[in-house]
Amino acid sequence: MKRLLLGTAALMMGVASMNAQIVKDPATYTPVDGYELRSLWIKSELTNNNIAAALGEARGMAALNGELLFCRRDGDPIISSIDVYNGSTGAFKRNLVLASNIFTKADGSQVTLPCNDIQVDDAGHVLVSNLCTDLKQGNFQIWSINLSDGSGTKILDSLIPELSGTSRIDAFGVYGDVTRDGYLMAAIVGSETGAGDQVLRWDITGGVVAAEPIGISIQSYYPETPGFNGTAPRVCPVDNDLFYLDGFNSAATLYDMNGVMVDGFANALDCAPKNFGNNGVDEFSINGKDFVTYVYSNNVVTPAQAWNVCELGEGMQFSGMKQYFQYPAAGLGTASNAVRTALPRIEVNEAKTIATLYVYAYKSGVAAYQFGLSKDLGPATGIEQTKSDAALIVTTTASGIKLSQSANIEVFNFAGQKVAAKENANEAALAPGLYIVKAITAEGAVVTTKVVVK
């Protein structure tokens, strides 16, 4: 049995993909060795078109087949869902409510803080997990989601009473195919030896996930102190033998499955992050070259919440690493990012010549870029940059919603029922709840977004 689907309201939101105004990163990126970085779109605090309010409590993002997937939870009782955005334009496409049995225990009760992180395995399976505040007492679950109807299959349900210290898990990583072979990983949050320096690995064999994880003790960090995973650490598996760990007080660092540091920014000081706190890293290869992109800065420095893309040195080593671009050049924004989500997600075309780089900083925004040789990227699209201050922006107030300019407004609840309508107005009163707002300006531009009125 599933939760109530959005019905006609979800279909209506497809209008946004046809009429959304595209705002591009205003920075100019000088080509490096023939490689260009081209902005597709940006929706951020610094470009005055931030979609943080529409995303709500979305702590994770994934990319699949040209779409961005944001996992979120809203309301009381909690509704878990996935927002789907067009990766080429940044336009909202639909909200997929997850079936009501997902993130439930054997007794039917809900696990803690569901729908906290989202990943896509190497075979394209979409996986979501909860935030487990204590693995000794509460269940850490991972579910595989059917994007057509929101149903799910439980992949992992872990409870480990014998763990020492605290055992909170915020996020996870995946390698391989969860229906065949591979593994799942998660780093334990904290600052305690024997707990906050641990990464867990659940092997998958023939589609069966091991009942007990392998505990990996991290032997060292960069910088060396304070020497633990800290808040909201993230793991990024590279292959069967190596993974990145990016912690609160440490930079993204490459480890083997014994927790021994294999490589890191101690060997590439010129490319090291400006500061630490936010977490996110990934690798990709195009044109026979190996690249890594990682979060460069958090929200309290300039640029606020930006990433680097660098070519790895010979043998995919940090030594000899060369920086190509820092993006967005001005960052995404200074909004508080207590959950430390600063994710790069990458999709490479079939010819392995062009990479699409998506970046997401919790509460500050999202952006998309294409990266590749000029000859492969081809001529510019010719889409004129739309001034961000000309776009219609919907924000929430204590009593409803407010628009940046007057428009005809229609408001729907999540059951598809129209609950409010106003002509040539810039505000509407609404009771607390989740709504879909459709606004049409005098020029005919249509903006459709979701809001949460508290």
Buried (B, 14 or more C-beta within 10 A) or exposed (E): EBBEBBEEBBEBBEBBBEEBBBBBBBBEBEEBEEBBBBBBBBBBBBBBBBBBBBBBBBBBBBBBEEBBBBBBBBBEEBBBBBBBBBBBBBBBBBBBBBBBBBBBEEEEEBBBBBBBBBBBBEEEBBBBBBBBBBBBEBBBBBBBBBBEEBBBEBBBBBBBEEBEBBBBBBBBBBBBBBBEBBBBBBBBBBBBEEBBBBBBBBBBEEEEBBEEBEBBEBEBBBBEEEBBBBBBBBBBBBEEEBBBBBBBBBBBBBBEBEBEBBBBBBBBEEBBBBEBBBBBBBBBEBBEEBBBBBBBBBBEBEBBBBBBBBBBBEEBBBEEBBBBBBBBBBBBBBBEBEBBBBBBBBBBEEEEBBBBBBBBBBBBBBBBBBBBBEEBBEEEEEEEBBEBEBBBBBEBEEEBBBBBBBBBBBBBBBEBEEBBEBEEBBBBEBEEBBBBBBBBBEEEBBBBBBBBBE
